[in-house]
Amino acid sequence: MKYLDDDQIDRLEGRRLEDHDTFRFRCHAGLACFNQCCRNLNLFLYPYDVLRLKNRLGVTSDEFLDTHVDVVLRPGSHFPDVLLHMTDNAQQTCPFLTDSGCSVYPDRPDACRTFPVEQGSLYDADRRQTRMAHFFRPPDFCQGQYEDQQWTPDTWAQDQQARVYHRMTRRWAELRVMFQQDPWRGQGPKGARAKMAFMATYNMDRFRPFVFESTFLKRYRVKPKTIKRIQRDEAELLLLGFDWVRLFLWDQPTDRLRPKV
């Protein structure tokens, strides 16, 4: 996912899709290119992707992050990107790719669900809102683009069971764009504050005890119904993590999280 302004959107390759625009696509094992899109790529993982994948694999957040991701801090960036670590072979295949397809298909990342559509995030600073832009960008080798089945961005998201992923990605995009400014107060993007922010967005197994076993609930006002939700639903805990980063770094309270006076 890219974080863009309108001028950048207009310069991107691919066909921009408005809500009612259509595209043709179908992927199946009968295509000569089947599984080729799972090789030699930079696959960005968003927080909800990591949550779903670590649970799918039955490992902790720490184990997943240590084994399956590359954390990359780009020059001039104030928050790292998280990418899936590809297999160390000539084609750099996805580690979850098998001869019959994706081994984690029900919990595959948002970018995989959206393919061959790519998403960009347009941020309205005045309204503090993010809207998503969609582009039809199949690679040249993709034969699925010549199939007859027709979609809109919404019907494709519904078919791929991507709507909850898209909602979570949009919430992450609204927070991620705030890191265009340096929030670290001189500590830098590898300091203690940065580690706390990364924990609250990418490591729910560490964020959970931070919430329930520290003084967190004494220092912050969290609605009882929110507490019940985060106790049973890691996606809700992740959303609280997003809100806490806003409050921790930018002093922005939300409806679900406020400092106690």
PASEBA-1860 file (N, C-alpha, C; in nm, 3 decimals):
! residues 261
1> MKYLDDDQ> 0.084/-0.119/0.000/0.000/0.000/0.000/0.088/0.124/0.000 ~ 0.053/0.219/-0.085/0.129/0.343/-0.095/0.050/0.456/-0.029 ~ 0.122/0.554/0.024/0.061/0.670/0.087/0.084/0.788/-0.007 ~ -0.024/0.841/-0.063/-0.013/0.924/-0.182/-0.095/1.052/-0.169 ~ -0.056/1.150/-0.252/-0.142/1.265/-0.273/-0.200/1.254/-0.414 ~ -0.288/1.347/-0.450/-0.358/1.336/-0.579/-0.263/1.344/-0.697 ~ -0.159/1.425/-0.687/-0.062/1.435/-0.797/0.011/1.303/-0.816 ~ 0.050/1.240/-0.707/0.118/1.111/-0.717/0.026/1.004/-0.774
9> IDRLEGRR> -0.100/1.009/-0.735/-0.198/0.913/-0.787/-0.203/0.920/-0.939 ~ -0.206/1.040/-0.992/-0.218/1.057/-1.136/-0.096/1.006/-1.211 ~ 0.019/0.994/-1.144/0.141/0.950/-1.212/0.164/0.799/-1.202 ~ 0.080/0.729/-1.128/0.100/0.586/-1.110/0.063/0.507/-1.235 ~ 0.135/0.396/-1.255/0.102/0.306/-1.364/-0.022/0.226/-1.327 ~ -0.087/0.171/-1.430/-0.207/0.093/-1.406/-0.331/0.175/-1.424 ~ -0.444/0.107/-1.429/-0.573/0.174/-1.451/-0.641/0.198/-1.316 ~ -0.667/0.326/-1.288/-0.735/0.357/-1.163/-0.880/0.314/-1.173
17> LEDHDTFR> -0.928/0.252/-1.066/-1.064/0.201/-1.061/-1.148/0.284/-0.966 ~ -1.251/0.346/-1.018/-1.350/0.408/-0.931/-1.445/0.300/-0.882 ~ -1.535/0.336/-0.791/-1.618/0.236/-0.724/-1.694/0.146/-0.821 ~ -1.743/0.202/-0.932/-1.828/0.125/-1.023/-1.754/0.080/-1.149 ~ -1.624/0.106/-1.156/-1.546/0.057/-1.269/-1.529/-0.094/-1.259 ~ -1.512/-0.157/-1.373/-1.501/-0.303/-1.375/-1.366/-0.347/-1.433 ~ -1.328/-0.467/-1.400/-1.211/-0.530/-1.458/-1.240/-0.680/-1.470 ~ -1.165/-0.746/-1.555/-1.182/-0.889/-1.576/-1.064/-0.964/-1.515
25> FRCHAGLA> -1.098/-1.069/-1.442/-0.990/-1.148/-1.380/-1.046/-1.278/-1.325 ~ -0.967/-1.384/-1.340/-0.995/-1.512/-1.275/-0.865/-1.589/-1.267 ~ -0.834/-1.638/-1.147/-0.713/-1.716/-1.127/-0.751/-1.860/-1.097 ~ -0.685/-1.956/-1.161/-0.713/-2.097/-1.136/-0.592/-2.180/-1.180 ~ -0.590/-2.304/-1.137/-0.474/-2.390/-1.161/-0.452/-2.422/-1.308 ~ -0.553/-2.398/-1.391/-0.539/-2.427/-1.533/-0.459/-2.323/-1.610 ~ -0.426/-2.212/-1.546/-0.348/-2.107/-1.612/-0.199/-2.140/-1.606 ~ -0.129/-2.111/-1.714/0.016/-2.140/-1.720/0.094/-2.061/-1.617
33> CFNQCCRN> 0.040/-1.948/-1.576/0.111/-1.860/-1.482/0.074/-1.888/-1.337 ~ -0.004/-1.992/-1.309/-0.053/-2.018/-1.174/0.063/-2.021/-1.075 ~ 0.052/-1.943/-0.969/0.150/-1.930/-0.860/0.271/-1.843/-0.897 ~ 0.281/-1.795/-1.019/0.395/-1.711/-1.054/0.396/-1.580/-0.976 ~ 0.278/-1.531/-0.938/0.270/-1.405/-0.865/0.320/-1.419/-0.721 ~ 0.349/-1.542/-0.677/0.396/-1.566/-0.541/0.548/-1.576/-0.535 ~ 0.616/-1.521/-0.634/0.761/-1.532/-0.643/0.823/-1.395/-0.669 ~ 0.941/-1.376/-0.615/1.022/-1.258/-0.646/0.944/-1.127/-0.632
41> LNLFLYPY> 0.894/-1.103/-0.512/0.818/-0.981/-0.490/0.847/-0.926/-0.351 ~ 0.819/-0.798/-0.333/0.824/-0.734/-0.202/0.681/-0.731/-0.148 ~ 0.653/-0.816/-0.052/0.518/-0.827/0.002/0.513/-0.760/0.138 ~ 0.448/-0.644/0.143/0.435/-0.570/0.268/0.330/-0.637/0.356 ~ 0.361/-0.650/0.483/0.267/-0.704/0.581/0.221/-0.593/0.673 ~ 0.091/-0.579/0.686/0.034/-0.481/0.776/0.001/-0.550/0.909 ~ -0.026/-0.473/1.013/-0.044/-0.536/1.145/-0.149/-0.647/1.148 ~ -0.262/-0.627/1.081/-0.365/-0.731/1.083/-0.319/-0.856/1.009
49> DVLRLKNR> -0.237/-0.839/0.905/-0.180/-0.954/0.835/-0.098/-1.039/0.931 ~ -0.012/-0.974/1.010/0.073/-1.046/1.103/-0.011/-1.118/1.209 ~ -0.114/-1.051/1.257/-0.201/-1.112/1.358/-0.264/-1.240/1.302 ~ -0.319/-1.234/1.183/-0.385/-1.351/1.124/-0.286/-1.463/1.093 ~ -0.170/-1.427/1.040/-0.074/-1.529/1.000/-0.013/-1.601/1.121 ~ 0.020/-1.527/1.226/0.081/-1.593/1.342/-0.020/-1.686/1.407 ~ -0.147/-1.649/1.406/-0.248/-1.738/1.461/-0.271/-1.859/1.371 ~ -0.266/-1.838/1.242/-0.280/-1.948/1.147/-0.170/-2.052/1.167
57> LGVTSDEF> -0.049/-2.004/1.191/0.066/-2.093/1.207/0.078/-2.147/1.349 ~ 0.001/-2.092/1.443/0.006/-2.137/1.580/0.134/-2.100/1.650 ~ 0.187/-1.981/1.620/0.311/-1.935/1.683/0.285/-1.801/1.751 ~ 0.378/-1.758/1.833/0.366/-1.628/1.897/0.404/-1.517/1.799 ~ 0.370/-1.396/1.835/0.410/-1.281/1.753/0.562/-1.275/1.741 ~ 0.633/-1.297/1.850/0.779/-1.294/1.847/0.834/-1.399/1.750 ~ 0.780/-1.519/1.756/0.828/-1.626/1.668/0.801/-1.592/1.522 ~ 0.684/-1.539/1.495/0.652/-1.504/1.357/0.743/-1.392/1.307
65> LDTHVDVV> 0.760/-1.290/1.387/0.844/-1.177/1.345/0.989/-1.219/1.328 ~ 1.038/-1.305/1.415/1.176/-1.350/1.405/1.199/-1.439/1.284 ~ 1.099/-1.517/1.246/1.116/-1.617/1.142/1.073/-1.570/1.004 ~ 0.967/-1.491/0.996/0.901/-1.471/0.868/0.902/-1.327/0.815 ~ 0.964/-1.234/0.884/0.958/-1.096/0.832/1.097/-1.033/0.825 ~ 1.105/-0.935/0.739/1.219/-0.843/0.734/1.166/-0.706/0.777 ~ 1.226/-0.649/0.879/1.186/-0.515/0.926/1.286/-0.417/0.867 ~ 1.235/-0.329/0.781/1.322/-0.242/0.701/1.292/-0.096/0.734
73> LRPGSHFP> 1.393/-0.024/0.780/1.378/0.118/0.804/1.444/0.194/0.689 ~ 1.365/0.255/0.606/1.417/0.322/0.488/1.472/0.459/0.526 ~ 1.571/0.508/0.452/1.628/0.641/0.481/1.520/0.748/0.481 ~ 1.521/0.831/0.583/1.423/0.938/0.594/1.289/0.897/0.650 ~ 1.272/0.766/0.677/1.145/0.718/0.731/1.151/0.719/0.883 ~ 1.035/0.736/0.945/1.028/0.740/1.091/0.961/0.617/1.152 ~ 0.923/0.521/1.067/0.865/0.396/1.115/0.900/0.288/1.014 ~ 0.938/0.169/1.060/0.984/0.067/0.966/0.870/0.005/0.886
81> DVLLHMTD> 0.906/-0.047/0.769/0.817/-0.132/0.692/0.842/-0.276/0.732 ~ 0.737/-0.356/0.727/0.747/-0.498/0.758/0.714/-0.576/0.632 ~ 0.810/-0.657/0.586/0.794/-0.733/0.464/0.806/-0.882/0.494 ~ 0.734/-0.963/0.418/0.745/-1.107/0.432/0.882/-1.152/0.383 ~ 0.949/-1.233/0.464/1.081/-1.286/0.428/1.064/-1.402/0.332 ~ 1.115/-1.386/0.210/1.098/-1.487/0.108/1.200/-1.600/0.124 ~ 1.167/-1.713/0.066/1.255/-1.829/0.072/1.386/-1.798/0.000 ~ 1.495/-1.846/0.056/1.627/-1.820/-0.001/1.654/-1.919/-0.115
89> NAQQTCPF> 1.591/-1.895/-0.228/1.615/-1.975/-0.347/1.620/-1.882/-0.469 ~ 1.644/-1.938/-0.585/1.664/-1.856/-0.704/1.542/-1.771/-0.736 ~ 1.422/-1.824/-0.710/1.300/-1.751/-0.744/1.244/-1.671/-0.627 ~ 1.307/-1.682/-0.511/1.260/-1.613/-0.391/1.109/-1.629/-0.373 ~ 1.068/-1.753/-0.360/0.927/-1.783/-0.349/0.874/-1.749/-0.210 ~ 0.744/-1.728/-0.204/0.677/-1.708/-0.076/0.698/-1.833/0.009 ~ 0.728/-1.820/0.138/0.751/-1.938/0.223/0.627/-2.023/0.242 ~ 0.509/-1.969/0.210/0.385/-2.042/0.229/0.333/-2.103/0.098
97> LTDSGCSV> 0.412/-2.095/-0.007/0.371/-2.149/-0.136/0.402/-2.298/-0.144 ~ 0.305/-2.375/-0.188/0.323/-2.518/-0.213/0.289/-2.546/-0.359 ~ 0.310/-2.671/-0.402/0.279/-2.708/-0.540/0.131/-2.690/-0.571 ~ 0.047/-2.704/-0.470/-0.098/-2.692/-0.492/-0.150/-2.552/-0.464 ~ -0.063/-2.460/-0.427/-0.106/-2.323/-0.402/-0.065/-2.274/-0.265 ~ -0.141/-2.179/-0.214/-0.108/-2.112/-0.088/-0.149/-2.197/0.032 ~ -0.056/-2.224/0.121/-0.084/-2.307/0.238/-0.152/-2.230/0.350 ~ -0.157/-2.098/0.341/-0.224/-2.017/0.444/-0.340/-1.939/0.381
105> YPDRPDAC> -0.397/-1.994/0.276/-0.493/-1.919/0.193/-0.605/-1.852/0.273 ~ -0.669/-1.917/0.369/-0.777/-1.849/0.442/-0.730/-1.727/0.521 ~ -0.600/-1.719/0.550/-0.544/-1.609/0.629/-0.434/-1.535/0.552 ~ -0.440/-1.541/0.421/-0.339/-1.475/0.339/-0.345/-1.324/0.358 ~ -0.235/-1.253/0.336/-0.230/-1.108/0.361/-0.323/-1.028/0.270 ~ -0.346/-0.905/0.310/-0.436/-0.816/0.236/-0.389/-0.796/0.092 ~ -0.259/-0.778/0.072/-0.208/-0.756/-0.063/-0.237/-0.875/-0.153 ~ -0.234/-0.996/-0.099/-0.262/-1.116/-0.177/-0.411/-1.123/-0.212
113> RTFPVEQG> -0.496/-1.085/-0.118/-0.640/-1.086/-0.143/-0.678/-0.984/-0.250 ~ -0.610/-0.873/-0.249/-0.646/-0.764/-0.340/-0.596/-0.789/-0.482 ~ -0.483/-0.860/-0.498/-0.425/-0.887/-0.629/-0.532/-0.937/-0.726 ~ -0.534/-0.884/-0.851/-0.438/-0.797/-0.919/-0.470/-0.647/-0.905 ~ -0.547/-0.614/-0.803/-0.575/-0.473/-0.773/-0.477/-0.430/-0.664 ~ -0.421/-0.312/-0.679/-0.336/-0.255/-0.575/-0.408/-0.137/-0.511 ~ -0.378/-0.115/-0.383/-0.440/-0.007/-0.308/-0.341/0.104/-0.277 ~ -0.389/0.225/-0.280/-0.313/0.339/-0.233/-0.396/0.414/-0.131
121> SLYDADRR> -0.330/0.480/-0.039/-0.398/0.552/0.069/-0.384/0.701/0.047 ~ -0.498/0.769/0.032/-0.501/0.915/0.017/-0.545/0.975/0.149 ~ -0.460/1.060/0.206/-0.489/1.115/0.339/-0.531/1.260/0.328 ~ -0.646/1.291/0.388/-0.697/1.428/0.397/-0.657/1.482/0.535 ~ -0.553/1.567/0.537/-0.500/1.614/0.665/-0.601/1.701/0.739 ~ -0.682/1.778/0.668/-0.779/1.865/0.734/-0.885/1.784/0.808 ~ -0.932/1.678/0.745/-1.036/1.595/0.806/-0.979/1.479/0.887 ~ -0.847/1.458/0.874/-0.782/1.344/0.938/-0.850/1.214/0.897
129> QTRMAHFF> -0.876/1.204/0.769/-0.941/1.085/0.715/-0.860/1.030/0.599 ~ -0.870/0.900/0.582/-0.801/0.832/0.473/-0.904/0.767/0.382 ~ -0.885/0.782/0.253/-0.968/0.708/0.158/-0.875/0.626/0.069 ~ -0.926/0.515/0.025/-0.844/0.423/-0.051/-0.866/0.444/-0.201 ~ -0.758/0.433/-0.275/-0.764/0.436/-0.422/-0.723/0.298/-0.473 ~ -0.786/0.253/-0.582/-0.762/0.120/-0.634/-0.710/0.128/-0.778 ~ -0.616/0.039/-0.809/-0.556/0.035/-0.943/-0.552/-0.110/-0.991 ~ -0.594/-0.130/-1.115/-0.584/-0.262/-1.176/-0.446/-0.273/-1.240
137> RPPDFCQG> -0.360/-0.358/-1.178/-0.220/-0.364/-1.220/-0.169/-0.508/-1.225 ~ -0.228/-0.593/-1.308/-0.172/-0.728/-1.318/-0.037/-0.725/-1.387 ~ 0.056/-0.811/-1.348/0.185/-0.817/-1.418/0.165/-0.869/-1.560 ~ 0.261/-0.844/-1.645/0.250/-0.882/-1.785/0.228/-1.032/-1.802 ~ 0.288/-1.114/-1.714/0.277/-1.258/-1.731/0.141/-1.314/-1.691 ~ 0.059/-1.233/-1.623/-0.067/-1.280/-1.568/-0.168/-1.310/-1.678 ~ -0.211/-1.435/-1.686/-0.312/-1.476/-1.784/-0.454/-1.456/-1.731 ~ -0.466/-1.441/-1.600/-0.598/-1.424/-1.542/-0.670/-1.299/-1.587
145> QYEDQQWT> -0.595/-1.200/-1.634/-0.657/-1.075/-1.679/-0.732/-1.093/-1.811 ~ -0.712/-1.206/-1.878/-0.780/-1.231/-2.005/-0.900/-1.324/-1.990 ~ -0.932/-1.361/-1.868/-1.050/-1.441/-1.841/-1.176/-1.353/-1.852 ~ -1.293/-1.418/-1.852/-1.418/-1.345/-1.878/-1.486/-1.290/-1.753 ~ -1.451/-1.340/-1.636/-1.524/-1.300/-1.515/-1.497/-1.153/-1.483 ~ -1.603/-1.081/-1.449/-1.596/-0.935/-1.433/-1.625/-0.896/-1.289 ~ -1.552/-0.793/-1.242/-1.562/-0.749/-1.103/-1.558/-0.597/-1.094 ~ -1.610/-0.546/-0.983/-1.580/-0.410/-0.938/-1.486/-0.424/-0.818
153> PDTWAQDQ> -1.423/-0.315/-0.773/-1.340/-0.327/-0.652/-1.416/-0.386/-0.533 ~ -1.545/-0.351/-0.519/-1.620/-0.401/-0.404/-1.658/-0.547/-0.419 ~ -1.705/-0.589/-0.538/-1.742/-0.729/-0.554/-1.620/-0.820/-0.546 ~ -1.503/-0.768/-0.589/-1.380/-0.846/-0.576/-1.342/-0.861/-0.429 ~ -1.353/-0.753/-0.352/-1.322/-0.761/-0.209/-1.417/-0.857/-0.139 ~ -1.543/-0.855/-0.177/-1.639/-0.948/-0.116/-1.605/-1.092/-0.151 ~ -1.574/-1.118/-0.276/-1.541/-1.254/-0.319/-1.418/-1.307/-0.248 ~ -1.321/-1.220/-0.225/-1.194/-1.261/-0.162/-1.198/-1.252/-0.010
161> QARVYHRM> -1.317/-1.225/0.046/-1.333/-1.210/0.191/-1.230/-1.112/0.247 ~ -1.222/-0.999/0.178/-1.118/-0.900/0.210/-1.171/-0.778/0.282 ~ -1.300/-0.770/0.306/-1.353/-0.646/0.360/-1.298/-0.614/0.499 ~ -1.291/-0.715/0.587/-1.236/-0.688/0.720/-1.088/-0.651/0.709 ~ -1.016/-0.715/0.618/-0.876/-0.678/0.595/-0.867/-0.533/0.549 ~ -0.951/-0.495/0.455/-0.947/-0.358/0.405/-0.977/-0.257/0.514 ~ -1.072/-0.289/0.603/-1.104/-0.198/0.713/-0.985/-0.183/0.805 ~ -0.921/-0.293/0.837/-0.806/-0.287/0.926/-0.687/-0.217/0.859
169> TRRWAELR> -0.668/-0.242/0.731/-0.560/-0.175/0.659/-0.584/-0.025/0.653 ~ -0.709/0.013/0.633/-0.739/0.157/0.630/-0.711/0.222/0.765 ~ -0.748/0.155/0.874/-0.720/0.211/1.006/-0.569/0.223/1.027 ~ -0.494/0.124/0.981/-0.349/0.131/0.992/-0.295/0.244/0.906 ~ -0.350/0.262/0.787/-0.302/0.369/0.698/-0.322/0.506/0.762 ~ -0.434/0.524/0.831/-0.461/0.652/0.897/-0.357/0.682/1.005 ~ -0.309/0.578/1.071/-0.205/0.597/1.171/-0.068/0.607/1.105 ~ -0.042/0.521/1.009/0.091/0.513/0.946/0.130/0.645/0.881
177> VMFQQDPW> 0.034/0.715/0.823/0.066/0.840/0.754/0.114/0.947/0.851 ~ 0.078/0.934/0.978/0.122/1.032/1.077/0.273/1.026/1.100 ~ 0.335/0.914/1.065/0.479/0.900/1.083/0.558/0.972/0.974 ~ 0.492/1.049/0.891/0.566/1.136/0.799/0.641/1.243/0.877 ~ 0.594/1.269/0.999/0.664/1.360/1.090/0.733/1.277/1.198 ~ 0.847/1.324/1.246/0.926/1.253/1.346/0.861/1.267/1.484 ~ 0.815/1.156/1.545/0.750/1.165/1.676/0.839/1.122/1.792 ~ 0.968/1.100/1.768/1.048/1.028/1.866/1.118/1.117/1.970
185> RGQGPKGA> 1.104/1.247/1.961/1.159/1.338/2.063/1.309/1.315/2.085 ~ 1.380/1.301/1.976/1.523/1.288/1.983/1.575/1.147/2.004 ~ 1.488/1.051/2.033/1.532/0.914/2.056/1.562/0.840/1.926 ~ 1.505/0.886/1.815/1.525/0.818/1.688/1.432/0.700/1.671 ~ 1.425/0.646/1.551/1.330/0.537/1.521/1.373/0.401/1.574 ~ 1.482/0.396/1.651/1.521/0.270/1.714/1.522/0.282/1.866 ~ 1.470/0.393/1.918/1.469/0.415/2.062/1.354/0.346/2.132 ~ 1.344/0.373/2.261/1.245/0.305/2.345/1.102/0.337/2.301
193> RAKMAFMA> 1.075/0.463/2.266/0.940/0.499/2.223/0.902/0.426/2.094 ~ 0.997/0.415/2.004/0.971/0.346/1.878/0.943/0.198/1.902 ~ 1.018/0.137/1.993/0.995/-0.004/2.024/0.857/-0.026/2.084 ~ 0.812/0.068/2.165/0.679/0.057/2.223/0.571/0.068/2.115 ~ 0.590/0.160/2.022/0.493/0.177/1.915/0.487/0.054/1.825 ~ 0.603/-0.004/1.796/0.605/-0.125/1.714/0.536/-0.240/1.787 ~ 0.562/-0.253/1.916/0.498/-0.357/1.995/0.346/-0.344/1.991 ~ 0.294/-0.221/2.003/0.150/-0.200/2.011/0.080/-0.220/1.878
201> TYNMDRFR> 0.156/-0.228/1.769/0.094/-0.245/1.637/0.124/-0.380/1.573 ~ 0.237/-0.440/1.607/0.276/-0.564/1.541/0.294/-0.683/1.635 ~ 0.281/-0.664/1.765/0.308/-0.774/1.857/0.200/-0.779/1.965 ~ 0.087/-0.842/1.932/-0.024/-0.848/2.026/0.007/-0.937/2.145 ~ 0.098/-1.031/2.130/0.132/-1.117/2.243/0.211/-1.042/2.350 ~ 0.274/-0.933/2.312/0.339/-0.847/2.412/0.250/-0.731/2.453 ~ 0.166/-0.684/2.362/0.078/-0.571/2.395/-0.029/-0.613/2.495 ~ -0.078/-0.737/2.484/-0.183/-0.783/2.576/-0.139/-0.774/2.722
209> PFVFESTF> -0.025/-0.832/2.763/0.015/-0.815/2.905/0.048/-0.671/2.941 ~ 0.091/-0.592/2.843/0.114/-0.450/2.870/-0.016/-0.383/2.912 ~ -0.127/-0.423/2.850/-0.257/-0.366/2.883/-0.309/-0.420/3.015 ~ -0.304/-0.553/3.032/-0.375/-0.616/3.144/-0.289/-0.643/3.267 ~ -0.157/-0.641/3.252/-0.073/-0.677/3.365/0.016/-0.562/3.412 ~ 0.002/-0.447/3.353/0.076/-0.329/3.399/-0.024/-0.230/3.459 ~ 0.017/-0.106/3.472/-0.073/-0.003/3.526/-0.155/0.063/3.416 ~ -0.157/0.005/3.298/-0.223/0.065/3.182/-0.367/0.107/3.214
217> LKRYRVKP> -0.447/0.016/3.266/-0.588/0.044/3.290/-0.610/0.138/3.407 ~ -0.505/0.164/3.486/-0.514/0.266/3.590/-0.480/0.404/3.535 ~ -0.400/0.406/3.429/-0.356/0.534/3.372/-0.446/0.583/3.259 ~ -0.519/0.489/3.197/-0.601/0.526/3.081/-0.746/0.485/3.105 ~ -0.835/0.568/3.055/-0.977/0.541/3.065/-1.021/0.459/2.943 ~ -1.059/0.335/2.968/-1.107/0.246/2.862/-1.248/0.202/2.898 ~ -1.340/0.214/2.804/-1.478/0.178/2.831/-1.489/0.030/2.866 ~ -1.575/-0.004/2.961/-1.592/-0.146/2.999/-1.623/-0.236/2.880
225> KTIKRIQR> -1.706/-0.189/2.787/-1.740/-0.273/2.672/-1.617/-0.295/2.583 ~ -1.528/-0.196/2.580/-1.404/-0.212/2.504/-1.314/-0.315/2.571 ~ -1.308/-0.311/2.703/-1.226/-0.408/2.776/-1.274/-0.550/2.747 ~ -1.404/-0.569/2.746/-1.459/-0.702/2.717/-1.421/-0.746/2.575 ~ -1.425/-0.653/2.482/-1.394/-0.687/2.343/-1.247/-0.725/2.327 ~ -1.158/-0.649/2.389/-1.016/-0.677/2.369/-0.972/-0.802/2.444 ~ -1.051/-0.843/2.543/-1.018/-0.967/2.614/-1.040/-1.089/2.526 ~ -1.137/-1.081/2.435/-1.172/-1.199/2.355/-1.136/-1.188/2.208
233> DEAELLLL> -1.098/-1.068/2.162/-1.079/-1.047/2.019/-0.948/-0.970/1.995 ~ -0.850/-1.037/1.934/-0.721/-0.973/1.911/-0.731/-0.859/1.810 ~ -0.827/-0.863/1.719/-0.844/-0.752/1.626/-0.885/-0.626/1.701 ~ -0.970/-0.641/1.801/-1.008/-0.527/1.885/-0.889/-0.478/1.966 ~ -0.808/-0.571/2.013/-0.687/-0.532/2.086/-0.593/-0.454/1.995 ~ -0.583/-0.496/1.871/-0.499/-0.424/1.774/-0.549/-0.282/1.752 ~ -0.681/-0.265/1.740/-0.736/-0.131/1.723/-0.707/-0.044/1.846 ~ -0.712/-0.104/1.964/-0.673/-0.029/2.083/-0.526/0.009/2.075
241> GFDWVRLF> -0.444/-0.080/2.021/-0.303/-0.048/2.002/-0.284/0.072/1.912 ~ -0.359/0.077/1.804/-0.352/0.194/1.715/-0.387/0.322/1.793 ~ -0.495/0.313/1.871/-0.538/0.431/1.947/-0.434/0.470/2.051 ~ -0.372/0.371/2.113/-0.272/0.403/2.214/-0.150/0.471/2.153 ~ -0.109/0.429/2.034/0.004/0.494/1.968/-0.030/0.640/1.938 ~ -0.152/0.667/1.896/-0.194/0.807/1.874/-0.181/0.889/2.001 ~ -0.225/0.830/2.111/-0.222/0.902/2.238/-0.079/0.912/2.291 ~ -0.005/0.805/2.283/0.131/0.798/2.336/0.227/0.893/2.263
249> LWDQPTDR> 0.215/0.897/2.130/0.309/0.975/2.050/0.260/1.116/2.018 ~ 0.130/1.132/1.999/0.079/1.262/1.952/-0.024/1.324/2.046 ~ -0.045/1.263/2.162/-0.140/1.317/2.260/-0.279/1.334/2.200 ~ -0.321/1.239/2.118/-0.452/1.243/2.056/-0.542/1.136/2.120 ~ -0.628/1.173/2.213/-0.722/1.075/2.269/-0.826/1.034/2.167 ~ -0.888/0.920/2.188/-0.994/0.871/2.101/-1.113/0.834/2.187 ~ -1.222/0.796/2.122/-1.341/0.759/2.197/-1.315/0.639/2.288 ~ -1.228/0.550/2.245/-1.206/0.428/2.322/-1.092/0.439/2.422
257> LRPKV> -1.012/0.545/2.410/-0.893/0.553/2.497/-0.862/0.698/2.531 ~ -0.862/0.728/2.660/-0.829/0.862/2.708/-0.746/0.852/2.836 ~ -0.662/0.948/2.861/-0.588/0.946/2.989/-0.681/0.975/3.105 ~ -0.656/0.911/3.217/-0.733/0.943/3.337/-0.677/1.070/3.399 ~ -0.765/1.155/3.443/-0.722/1.280/3.504/-0.687/1.254/3.650
END
